Amino acid sequence: MIQVLYFARLREALGSAGEPIDAAGLTEVASLLAKLRERGGVCEEALGEGQTFLVAVNQEIAAPETTLRDGDEVAFFPPVTGG
């Protein structure tokens, strides 16, 4: 299982702070995103190609090609600015 977490506007849009996802067949962040987008509706809209968000795997910023393993924690969150 991969523990997926959603933060800020993504949590609000998806109506959930997170969920466990079966890790079978998920080799990288891109494959997880594809699986989530396949749900359609609000998932596809919130995590769609044109949307801006960051991904972290085990609390490290990740790219689409970042490898996933069973037991990983994957967080999706909007970019933040500070000053």
VEXMARLUM-647748 format. One record per residue (C-alpha): residue number from 1; residue in three letters; x, y, z. Coordinates in Angstrom, 2 decimals, always signed. Example, Ala and Ser with C-alpha at 12.3 -4.5 7.8 and 13.67 -1.06 7.14 Angstrom:
% VEXMARLUM-647748
<site><k>1</k><r>ala</r><x>+12.30</x><y>-4.50</y><z>+7.80</z></site>
<site><k>2</k><r>ser</r><x>+13.67</x><y>-1.06</y><z>+7.14</z></site>
% end
This chain:
% VEXMARLUM-647748
<site><k>1</k><r>met</r><x>+0.00</x><y>+0.00</y><z>+0.00</z></site>
<site><k>2</k><r>ile</r><x>+1.00</x><y>+3.58</y><z>-0.65</z></site>
<site><k>3</k><r>gln</r><x>-0.37</x><y>+6.22</y><z>+1.69</z></site>
<site><k>4</k><r>val</r><x>-1.51</x><y>+9.22</y><z>-0.35</z></site>
<site><k>5</k><r>leu</r><x>-2.01</x><y>+12.57</y><z>+1.39</z></site>
<site><k>6</k><r>tyr</r><x>-3.77</x><y>+15.66</y><z>+0.04</z></site>
<site><k>7</k><r>phe</r><x>-3.16</x><y>+19.16</y><z>+1.40</z></site>
<site><k>8</k><r>ala</r><x>-4.79</x><y>+22.61</y><z>+1.19</z></site>
<site><k>9</k><r>arg</r><x>-7.00</x><y>+23.17</y><z>-1.87</z></site>
<site><k>10</k><r>leu</r><x>-6.47</x><y>+19.60</y><z>-3.04</z></site>
<site><k>11</k><r>arg</r><x>-7.84</x><y>+18.26</y><z>+0.24</z></site>
<site><k>12</k><r>glu</r><x>-10.84</x><y>+20.55</y><z>-0.12</z></site>
<site><k>13</k><r>ala</r><x>-11.46</x><y>+19.63</y><z>-3.76</z></site>
<site><k>14</k><r>leu</r><x>-11.13</x><y>+15.89</y><z>-3.17</z></site>
<site><k>15</k><r>gly</r><x>-12.97</x><y>+15.93</y><z>+0.15</z></site>
<site><k>16</k><r>ser</r><x>-10.29</x><y>+13.84</y><z>+1.82</z></site>
<site><k>17</k><r>ala</r><x>-7.03</x><y>+14.30</y><z>+3.71</z></site>
<site><k>18</k><r>gly</r><x>-5.69</x><y>+11.07</y><z>+2.25</z></site>
<site><k>19</k><r>glu</r><x>-6.20</x><y>+7.44</y><z>+1.39</z></site>
<site><k>20</k><r>pro</r><x>-4.33</x><y>+4.17</y><z>+1.02</z></site>
<site><k>21</k><r>ile</r><x>-3.78</x><y>+3.05</y><z>-2.58</z></site>
<site><k>22</k><r>asp</r><x>-2.81</x><y>-0.47</y><z>-3.64</z></site>
<site><k>23</k><r>ala</r><x>+0.83</x><y>-0.28</y><z>-4.80</z></site>
<site><k>24</k><r>ala</r><x>+0.44</x><y>-3.09</y><z>-7.38</z></site>
<site><k>25</k><r>gly</r><x>+1.58</x><y>-1.81</y><z>-10.77</z></site>
<site><k>26</k><r>leu</r><x>+2.62</x><y>+1.60</y><z>-9.46</z></site>
<site><k>27</k><r>thr</r><x>+6.29</x><y>+2.00</y><z>-10.30</z></site>
<site><k>28</k><r>glu</r><x>+6.65</x><y>+5.76</y><z>-10.25</z></site>
<site><k>29</k><r>val</r><x>+4.80</x><y>+8.97</y><z>-9.37</z></site>
<site><k>30</k><r>ala</r><x>+3.53</x><y>+9.28</y><z>-12.96</z></site>
<site><k>31</k><r>ser</r><x>+1.79</x><y>+5.89</y><z>-12.74</z></site>
<site><k>32</k><r>leu</r><x>+0.13</x><y>+6.89</y><z>-9.45</z></site>
<site><k>33</k><r>leu</r><x>-1.09</x><y>+10.14</y><z>-11.00</z></site>
<site><k>34</k><r>ala</r><x>-2.45</x><y>+8.24</y><z>-14.01</z></site>
<site><k>35</k><r>lys</r><x>-4.33</x><y>+5.87</y><z>-11.69</z></site>
<site><k>36</k><r>leu</r><x>-5.84</x><y>+8.76</y><z>-9.73</z></site>
<site><k>37</k><r>arg</r><x>-6.79</x><y>+10.65</y><z>-12.91</z></site>
<site><k>38</k><r>glu</r><x>-8.52</x><y>+7.54</y><z>-14.30</z></site>
<site><k>39</k><r>arg</r><x>-11.16</x><y>+8.02</y><z>-11.61</z></site>
<site><k>40</k><r>gly</r><x>-12.38</x><y>+11.00</y><z>-13.61</z></site>
<site><k>41</k><r>gly</r><x>-14.52</x><y>+13.76</y><z>-12.14</z></site>
<site><k>42</k><r>val</r><x>-13.01</x><y>+15.87</y><z>-9.40</z></site>
<site><k>43</k><r>cys</r><x>-9.87</x><y>+13.68</y><z>-9.21</z></site>
<site><k>44</k><r>glu</r><x>-9.09</x><y>+14.23</y><z>-12.87</z></site>
<site><k>45</k><r>glu</r><x>-9.86</x><y>+17.94</y><z>-12.52</z></site>
<site><k>46</k><r>ala</r><x>-7.81</x><y>+18.57</y><z>-9.35</z></site>
<site><k>47</k><r>leu</r><x>-4.79</x><y>+16.49</y><z>-10.45</z></site>
<site><k>48</k><r>gly</r><x>-5.11</x><y>+17.07</y><z>-14.19</z></site>
<site><k>49</k><r>glu</r><x>-2.36</x><y>+17.95</y><z>-16.65</z></site>
<site><k>50</k><r>gly</r><x>-2.91</x><y>+21.72</y><z>-16.47</z></site>
<site><k>51</k><r>gln</r><x>-3.05</x><y>+21.93</y><z>-12.68</z></site>
<site><k>52</k><r>thr</r><x>-0.17</x><y>+23.22</y><z>-10.58</z></site>
<site><k>53</k><r>phe</r><x>+0.82</x><y>+21.13</y><z>-7.58</z></site>
<site><k>54</k><r>leu</r><x>+3.89</x><y>+19.59</y><z>-6.00</z></site>
<site><k>55</k><r>val</r><x>+4.51</x><y>+15.98</y><z>-5.06</z></site>
<site><k>56</k><r>ala</r><x>+6.62</x><y>+14.63</y><z>-2.23</z></site>
<site><k>57</k><r>val</r><x>+7.58</x><y>+11.00</y><z>-1.68</z></site>
<site><k>58</k><r>asn</r><x>+8.51</x><y>+10.23</y><z>+1.91</z></site>
<site><k>59</k><r>gln</r><x>+8.74</x><y>+13.99</y><z>+2.57</z></site>
<site><k>60</k><r>glu</r><x>+11.18</x><y>+14.65</y><z>-0.30</z></site>
<site><k>61</k><r>ile</r><x>+10.10</x><y>+16.69</y><z>-3.33</z></site>
<site><k>62</k><r>ala</r><x>+9.56</x><y>+14.26</y><z>-6.19</z></site>
<site><k>63</k><r>ala</r><x>+9.33</x><y>+14.27</y><z>-9.98</z></site>
<site><k>64</k><r>pro</r><x>+7.02</x><y>+12.18</y><z>-12.20</z></site>
<site><k>65</k><r>glu</r><x>+9.82</x><y>+9.64</y><z>-12.71</z></site>
<site><k>66</k><r>thr</r><x>+10.48</x><y>+9.19</y><z>-8.96</z></site>
<site><k>67</k><r>thr</r><x>+10.28</x><y>+5.49</y><z>-8.10</z></site>
<site><k>68</k><r>leu</r><x>+7.53</x><y>+4.28</y><z>-5.78</z></site>
<site><k>69</k><r>arg</r><x>+7.67</x><y>+1.31</y><z>-3.44</z></site>
<site><k>70</k><r>asp</r><x>+5.16</x><y>-0.41</y><z>-1.23</z></site>
<site><k>71</k><r>gly</r><x>+4.92</x><y>+1.49</y><z>+2.06</z></site>
<site><k>72</k><r>asp</r><x>+5.80</x><y>+4.91</y><z>+0.60</z></site>
<site><k>73</k><r>glu</r><x>+3.97</x><y>+8.07</y><z>+1.59</z></site>
<site><k>74</k><r>val</r><x>+3.06</x><y>+10.37</y><z>-1.30</z></site>
<site><k>75</k><r>ala</r><x>+1.83</x><y>+13.89</y><z>-0.64</z></site>
<site><k>76</k><r>phe</r><x>+0.15</x><y>+16.22</y><z>-3.15</z></site>
<site><k>77</k><r>phe</r><x>+0.06</x><y>+19.91</y><z>-2.31</z></site>
<site><k>78</k><r>pro</r><x>-0.15</x><y>+23.29</y><z>-4.03</z></site>
<site><k>79</k><r>pro</r><x>+3.00</x><y>+25.36</y><z>-4.30</z></site>
<site><k>80</k><r>val</r><x>+3.41</x><y>+27.89</y><z>-1.53</z></site>
<site><k>81</k><r>thr</r><x>+5.06</x><y>+31.27</y><z>-1.47</z></site>
<site><k>82</k><r>gly</r><x>+6.53</x><y>+33.12</y><z>+1.43</z></site>
<site><k>83</k><r>gly</r><x>+8.14</x><y>+36.36</y><z>+2.09</z></site>
% end
